[in-house]
C-alpha cells in the first residue's frame, strides 16, 4: 500500500478497516497466533504497550490471555474502548510509558501509528526519507507511568509487546525486573537505542535474544537464541535503511 493510498484511506476514515481486511486475507492474525502461542498460554497476563488500535491485543485475546492495553492517544483509545471496553479480560490504560511517573509531550502524526514521544526518532526517520511524507503537527501532554508501576498494579505479565516509535529505551528504563518474554520494535535510524535496550535488559537478569524482520514478522531470523553480546554484534551488522523488525527477549527462569 503506497503513501498516496494510505493518505486517501485515512482521510476517508477507511484505513483501519482496509488494513484489517488485508490482514484477514493474508491470514496475518492466524500467523501471529501461531507465533505467539509459543510464549502465551491460556490465562496468562500480557501487556500491549503502545497498542495503537489493538491488533496485537486481538491476537492475545484469541489465545485466551488477559491483556493490559496501554495507549496514550485519545484517537486510538476511543477505538480501543469501542472494541474492548466491555471485555472483562481487557484493562485499558490511557497513558504513555517511560522511565519515571509524570507527564510528557507526545508529537502526534497524521498517521497515528507513527506518533511518538521521541523528537530524535522523528527527526531521524524524516531525515532518512522513510517517513518524509508524514507530518507531526500537534503536540499533546500525556500522563506517564512506568512498567514497574503497571506490574505493581496489575501483576507481572508472561508476555509484553512494546511498539512506541523510538521510545523503547525510555520505556524499558522503567523496568527493574525480568519478564518471561518481551518484544520491542527496532528501526535502522535508531539502532543505537536498540542496542541500549539489549544492554539494559541483560543487566536485569539472564536473558537471551532473537529477532524478526518486518517482511517476516512471525519467523525468527536466528536458529538459536543469542546472548546480549552476540545480539549487539548482530544489530551492528544488519543496520540498513530496510532493517525494521522486532527484538525478542527471553529471560531464563
C-alpha positions as CSV (number, residue, x, y, z in Angstrom):
1,X,0.0,0.0,0.0
2,X,1.7,3.2,-1.1
3,X,1.7,6.6,0.7
4,X,-0.9,8.2,-1.5
5,X,-3.4,5.4,-1.0
6,X,-2.7,5.3,2.8
7,X,-3.3,9.1,3.0
8,X,-6.6,8.8,1.0
9,X,-7.9,6.0,3.2
10,X,-7.0,7.8,6.4
11,X,-8.8,10.9,5.1
12,X,-11.9,8.8,4.4
13,X,-11.7,7.0,7.7
14,X,-11.2,3.7,5.9
15,X,-7.6,2.9,6.7
16,X,-8.1,0.7,9.7
17,X,-10.9,-1.4,8.1
18,X,-8.8,-1.9,5.0
19,X,-5.8,-2.9,7.0
20,X,-7.9,-5.4,9.0
21,X,-9.3,-6.8,5.8
22,X,-5.8,-7.1,4.3
23,X,-4.6,-8.9,7.4
24,X,-7.6,-11.3,7.3
25,X,-7.0,-12.1,3.7
26,X,-3.3,-12.7,4.3
27,X,-4.0,-14.7,7.5
28,X,-1.8,-12.3,9.4
29,X,-3.7,-12.8,12.7
30,X,-3.5,-16.6,12.3
31,X,0.2,-16.4,11.8
32,X,0.7,-14.2,14.9
33,X,-1.5,-16.6,16.9
34,X,0.7,-19.5,15.9
35,X,3.9,-17.5,16.6
36,X,2.7,-16.0,19.9
37,X,1.4,-19.4,21.2
38,X,5.0,-20.4,22.0
39,X,5.0,-17.7,24.6
40,X,1.4,-17.2,25.7
41,X,-0.7,-19.8,27.4
42,X,-4.4,-19.8,28.4
43,X,-5.0,-17.5,31.3
44,X,-1.7,-15.6,31.0
45,X,-1.4,-11.9,31.7
46,X,0.0,-9.9,28.8
47,X,0.9,-6.2,28.3
48,X,0.3,-4.4,25.0
49,X,2.4,-1.2,25.4
50,X,1.8,1.2,22.5
51,X,-1.3,-0.7,21.5
52,X,-2.5,1.8,18.8
53,X,-5.8,0.3,17.7
54,X,-5.3,-3.1,19.3
55,X,-4.3,-5.5,16.5
56,X,-1.9,-7.4,18.7
57,X,-4.4,-7.2,21.6
58,X,-6.8,-9.1,19.4
59,X,-4.3,-11.9,18.9
60,X,-3.5,-12.2,22.6
61,X,-7.2,-12.4,23.4
62,X,-7.7,-15.1,20.8
63,X,-5.0,-17.0,22.8
64,X,-7.3,-16.7,25.8
65,X,-4.9,-14.3,27.6
66,X,-5.9,-11.2,29.6
67,X,-4.4,-8.0,28.4
68,X,-3.4,-4.7,29.9
69,X,-3.7,-2.4,26.9
70,X,-1.6,0.8,27.2
71,X,-2.1,3.6,24.7
72,X,-1.8,7.4,25.3
73,X,-3.5,8.7,22.1
74,X,-7.2,9.7,22.5
75,X,-7.9,8.9,18.9
76,X,-6.7,5.3,19.3
77,X,-8.1,4.9,22.8
78,X,-11.6,5.7,21.5
79,X,-11.3,2.9,19.1
80,X,-10.0,0.6,21.8
81,X,-12.9,1.4,24.0
82,X,-15.4,0.5,21.3
83,X,-13.6,-2.8,20.6
84,X,-12.7,-3.9,24.1
85,X,-14.5,-1.6,26.6
86,X,-16.9,-4.4,27.6
87,X,-14.4,-7.2,27.7
88,X,-13.6,-8.4,31.2
89,X,-10.2,-9.7,30.1
90,X,-9.0,-6.3,29.0
91,X,-7.8,-3.3,31.1
92,X,-7.5,-0.1,29.1
93,X,-4.8,2.4,30.4
94,X,-4.7,5.7,28.6
95,X,-1.1,6.6,29.5
96,X,2.4,6.7,28.0
97,X,5.1,4.5,29.5
98,X,8.6,5.9,30.4
99,X,11.4,5.8,32.9
100,X,9.5,7.7,35.6
101,X,6.0,8.7,36.5
102,X,4.8,12.1,35.5
103,X,3.9,13.8,32.2
104,X,5.5,14.0,28.8
105,X,4.9,15.7,25.4
106,X,3.8,13.5,22.6
107,X,4.2,14.5,18.9
108,X,1.0,13.4,17.1
109,X,1.5,12.2,13.5
110,X,-1.1,12.3,10.7
111,X,-0.6,8.6,10.8
112,X,-1.5,7.7,14.4
113,X,0.8,4.6,14.3
114,X,3.8,7.0,14.0
115,X,3.0,9.3,16.8
116,X,6.0,9.4,19.2
117,X,7.4,10.8,22.4
118,X,10.9,10.8,20.9
119,X,11.9,14.0,19.0
120,X,15.2,12.4,18.0
121,X,13.4,9.4,16.4
122,X,11.1,11.7,14.4
123,X,14.0,13.8,13.1
124,X,15.9,10.6,12.2
125,X,13.1,8.9,10.2
126,X,12.3,12.2,8.4
127,X,15.9,12.8,7.5
128,X,16.3,9.2,6.2
129,X,13.3,9.7,3.9
130,X,11.5,6.7,5.2
131,X,8.6,8.8,6.6
132,X,9.3,12.1,4.8
133,X,5.7,12.3,3.6
134,X,4.3,12.2,7.2
135,X,3.7,15.3,9.4
136,X,3.9,15.7,13.2
137,X,1.9,18.8,13.5
138,X,0.4,18.6,17.0
139,X,1.9,18.2,20.5
140,X,-0.2,17.0,23.4
141,X,0.8,16.4,27.1
142,X,0.1,12.8,28.2
143,X,0.4,11.2,31.6
144,X,3.3,8.8,32.1
145,X,3.6,5.6,34.0
146,X,6.5,3.1,34.4
147,X,6.5,-0.6,33.7
148,X,7.3,-1.3,37.3
149,X,4.2,0.8,38.3
150,X,2.0,-1.3,35.9
151,X,3.3,-4.5,37.3
152,X,2.7,-3.3,40.8
153,X,-0.9,-2.5,39.9
154,X,-1.9,-5.4,37.6
155,X,0.7,-8.1,38.1
156,X,3.7,-9.4,36.2
157,X,2.9,-10.3,32.6
158,X,4.1,-13.5,30.9
159,X,4.5,-11.6,27.6
160,X,4.9,-8.0,26.8
161,X,4.9,-6.3,23.4
162,X,6.3,-2.7,23.1
163,X,5.8,-0.6,20.0
164,X,6.4,3.1,20.8
165,X,8.2,4.6,17.8
166,X,11.7,5.2,19.1
167,X,10.8,5.5,22.8
168,X,11.6,1.9,23.6
169,X,14.7,2.5,25.7
170,X,12.9,5.1,27.9
171,X,10.1,2.5,28.4
172,X,12.5,-0.2,29.4
173,X,14.4,2.0,31.8
174,X,11.3,1.9,33.9
175,X,11.6,-1.8,34.2
176,X,13.8,-3.3,37.0
177,X,12.6,-6.9,37.0
178,X,12.7,-9.8,34.5
179,X,9.6,-10.7,32.5
180,X,9.3,-14.1,30.8
181,X,9.2,-12.7,27.2
182,X,9.4,-9.1,25.9
183,X,9.4,-8.0,22.3
184,X,10.1,-4.4,21.1
185,X,10.5,-2.7,17.7
186,X,13.8,-1.5,16.2
187,X,14.4,0.7,13.3
188,X,17.6,1.4,11.3
189,X,17.8,5.1,12.1
190,X,17.7,4.3,15.8
191,X,19.8,1.1,16.1
192,X,21.9,2.6,18.9
193,X,18.8,2.8,21.0
194,X,18.0,-0.8,20.3
195,X,21.5,-1.8,21.5
196,X,21.0,0.2,24.7
197,X,17.7,-1.7,25.2
198,X,19.6,-5.0,24.9
199,X,22.3,-3.9,27.3
200,X,19.7,-2.7,29.9
201,X,17.7,-5.9,29.7
202,X,20.8,-8.0,30.1
203,X,21.5,-6.2,33.4
204,X,18.1,-7.1,34.8
205,X,18.7,-10.8,34.6
206,X,20.0,-13.7,32.5
207,X,18.5,-13.0,29.0
208,X,18.6,-14.5,25.5
209,X,17.7,-12.6,22.3
210,X,16.3,-13.3,18.8
211,X,14.7,-11.1,16.2
212,X,12.2,-11.0,13.3
213,X,12.3,-8.7,10.3
214,X,9.3,-6.7,9.1
215,X,8.8,-8.7,5.9
216,X,8.6,-11.9,8.0
217,X,7.3,-10.8,11.4
218,X,6.4,-14.3,12.7
219,X,9.7,-16.0,11.8
220,X,12.9,-15.8,13.8
221,X,16.0,-14.9,11.8
222,X,18.3,-16.7,14.2
223,X,18.2,-20.5,14.6
224,X,19.0,-20.2,18.3
225,X,18.7,-17.6,21.0
226,X,21.8,-15.3,21.3
227,X,23.5,-13.7,24.3
228,X,23.4,-9.9,24.7
229,X,27.0,-9.7,23.4
230,X,26.1,-11.7,20.3
231,X,22.9,-9.7,19.7
232,X,24.8,-6.4,19.9
233,X,27.1,-7.7,17.1
234,X,24.1,-8.8,15.0
235,X,22.4,-5.4,15.3
236,X,25.6,-3.7,14.4
237,X,25.9,-5.8,11.2
238,X,22.3,-5.7,10.0
239,X,21.8,-2.0,10.1
240,X,20.4,-0.7,6.8
241,X,17.6,1.5,5.6
242,X,15.3,-1.5,5.2
243,X,16.2,-3.2,8.5
244,X,13.0,-2.9,10.6
245,X,11.7,-5.5,12.9
246,X,11.2,-6.8,16.4
247,X,13.7,-8.0,19.0
248,X,12.5,-10.7,21.3
249,X,14.0,-11.2,24.8
250,X,13.5,-14.3,26.8
251,X,14.6,-14.4,30.5
252,X,15.9,-17.6,31.9
253,X,13.9,-18.9,34.8
